[in-house]
Amino acid sequence: MPVVRTLLSQLSRAIGRQSALSELRWMQQALSNPPPGISPACRSLDEMVARRVRGEPLQYILGSQPFGPLDLAVRPPVLIPRPETEDWTLRLADSLTPSPATPFRTLDLCTGTGCIPLLLCHLWPLGSTHATAIDISPDAIQLATENATRCGISTQAHAHASTHPENTFTPILADLMHPDFAQQARLEPPYDLITSNPPYIPQAEYDALPASVKDHEDIRALLGDTPSPLANDVPAQDRAKGLTFYHRIAALVGEHGLLRAGGTLALEVGQGQAHEVAAIVQAKAGVDKIDVWKDPWGKERVVVARR
Amino acid sequence: MFRPAFRQLRLSRAFATTRTAFAQAHIPRQATHSLKVEDAPIIQYVKRRVEERRRLQSEVSDDALSDEDIQKVRKIRELEPLQDAWTEWKHAKQSLEETLPLLSDSDPTMRSMAEEEYASLSESMNRMVEETFPSLLVPTSDTAHLSAIIELRAGVGGSESALFTADLVRMYTRAAQAQGWTVTMLASNTLETGGMRDAIMEIKGKGVYDALRWESGVHRVQRVPATEASGRVHTSTVSAMVLPLIEEKASNSADEELFTMDEVKIEVMRSRGAGGQHVNKTESAVRLTHIPTGITVSMQDERSQHQNRRRAFQVLRGRLMDRKLNQEMIDRRDLRRNLVRSADRSEKIRTYNYAQDRVTDHRLGMSVKNLNSVMEGDGLQEFLKALQQRYHDDLLEDVLSERSDSER
C-alpha cells in the first residue's frame, strides 16, 4: 500500500488527484484483468505510472480502449478512439436498420483502429453489412485487422456466407489524397453508408495541442491542413482551417458516385467546423438532407447527410 | 375387527411423511395441539375457499359457457391445488380420529402401532398447516426473477464507518458467492486511510432480490476501531439500499412504466475544451437526473462513457422500481390494514457487536452468536432466511385478514 500511495501522489502531481485515483485503478485492472487478448504495454504499475507521468496517453499504456461494448487494442501512433466518436457511432447504428435481406455496403475512410466500422459490424445483425475500411498508415491497417479478429468479425467474405450470414470487415491500405485513390483502394461504389473521422485540426491549433496528443498520436490522423497536390483544390478561404479532407471526400463522393441514392454520409468534424463542412458536402457531394449532431458535451460534432 | 381400520391408516401414510420419531411421552401434548390446529384461522380460511369452489362448480352450466362462467371455471381451476391439499388434510384428520381410541387399547402391540401412527399423522398435519397451505395461499413473488444492486454508504462514525462499509462489501460478496451468485463491483470510493466511503455492487442470480431486499436500512457496528489507541468501543453506522436489478433485455417494456427518456437529463462531467481529436484524456463520468423525482445517479468508475451510462441507467431503473414496489406495499397496507412492513430506510435494522461477538437483527429480535460467521457470509444466511420467512408470514396474514374483512 505505501508503494501505491507514492505512485498515487506522483500521478496526482501530473494529472490531478481525481484523475489519478481513477487512472491508477484502471492501471491495476489492466494488469490483473486485461480485456481478453489485449496485454498492457507494461509489466508493472511503477512502469505504467512512470510513463504516464512523462505524458504518454493512458490508453497506449493500458493497450486498450473501450468503444461501445467493444474493447479495442490501441498502439502508438494510431489515433486513440474518442468518446465523441463512440457516441455518434452508437447513435448512427441505432438510426439505420440494415438487414440480411438488404445488407449495407459500408465505407469508412481514415479508419485508424477500425473503431467505427467494427462497432457497426458488432451491433448490426449478422449478414447485414460488409464494411471496407481504409487508412494511409500500415500501422493502422495492421491494428484494425487485429481488432477485427479480436472482435470476432471476419476480415474476408466466406464462400458459405449464404448459409452462415456474417458481417465482414475489409481493411485496405490506400492514400485518400492520391489522385488514383479510387483505383488504389479498389472501391466498388455505390455504398449505402460512408463514414469518416478524418484529420481535422488546423495547423495553428495543432501547434498548440497537449503533448499527450501531439507527441504520441500520428500527425496524419490529426492535422487537417495536409500538403498534397490535391490541396490546391481547396478554395483559398478554406485553407489553414483543417478542411482539406472534407473537400477531398466530398469531391470523391460527387465525382465517383460513391453514395447510393438514399445512402448516408456521416463525417466527424472539429469544433466550429460543422457549418463549413455542411456547405462543402452540399456543394460537392450531391447530397441534400443535411443534419448536424451534437456530442455529449454539447459541441456540433457530426455532419450527417443523405443523398 | 381392527384390521380394516388399520389398513386405512396404512394407506393414509402413503402421502404422509415416513418420519415417526415422536416419543411416547409427547403424545398427549401432540393430541391437544392437533385438535387446536383444526381451529386455526388458516384451516377455517382454506375450508371457506374449498366451499366457495364447490359452490362455483354447482353454478357453472354444463353447456354454453358465458363470460361469467369462464371466469368461474378459471377460479375453479386455480383453487384445484388447494382442494387437493384439503382432501389430503381431511383424510389425515379422519385417520387421526380413528386412531384416537386405539391409543388406550388393551393390546400393547396395537397400542404401540397406534402411537406410531398418531405421531406420524400429527406431524404431517402440522406440516400442512405450517407449509403446504401457506405456500398455496400466498401469491408467488413478482420479483422472484430479479437480481439486485446493493448500495452501501458510510454513515455516522467517520473512518471507522468507512472500514465497516468495506467489511459489509466483503460479507455480501462472500454470502453471494456461497449461493453461486455472481458479484460485480459497479462503483466504489476507496479511502486512502482504508475502507470505502461508498460502494455499489451488482449481484446476479435467481431469487437474489427477494433474498436480499430486507437488507435495506441502517447497519450499526459497535467495536474498538483498529485506529483507536485508547481501546474505547465506538458506534458507527452504514446505510444499505437494495435495489431490484432489471436486465437490459427485459428493460424496454419495464422502462415504459418507470420513466420516459424525456424525463431523464444526461450530463457529462467537466469540460473537454475542443474535444474530439484535440483531447485524449479520459472523461467518462456521467450523471443522470430523473426530473420528476429528483433522483440523481453518478457513475465514473468505467473508462467508457457508454458503460458508465449503461450502469447509471441500471441504478436509476433500480431506484425507480424500488420506489414503485415500496409504494405498492404501502398502498396494500393502507388498503387492507395489514401488517406487511414497508422498508423504512432510516430504520436501524441490525447491530454488529464485536465485543459481545453477537449480531442482532432488531426487526426479528433475533441474535446470532459468532459474529465472524456472519461476516464470513454463512451466518448471514440465517438472517436472510428468517427475514424472507417473516415477509412470507406477513403476506399470509394479509391474505387471511383480507378474507375476514370482506366477510364482515
Interface residues (C-beta under 8 A of the other chain):
Chain A: R5 L8 I15 S19 S22 E23 R25 W26 P57 L58 Q59 Q65 P66 F67 G68 P69 L79 I80 R82 P83 E84 T85 E86 D87 L90 N197 P199 Y200 I201 E205 L209 P210 S212 V213 E217 A221 L222 E268 V269 G270 Q271 D295 P296 W297 K299 R301
Chain B: E192 I266 V268 S271 R272 A274 G275 G276 Q277 H278 V279 N280 K281 T282 E283 S284 Q300 D301 E302 R303 S304 Q305 H306 Q307
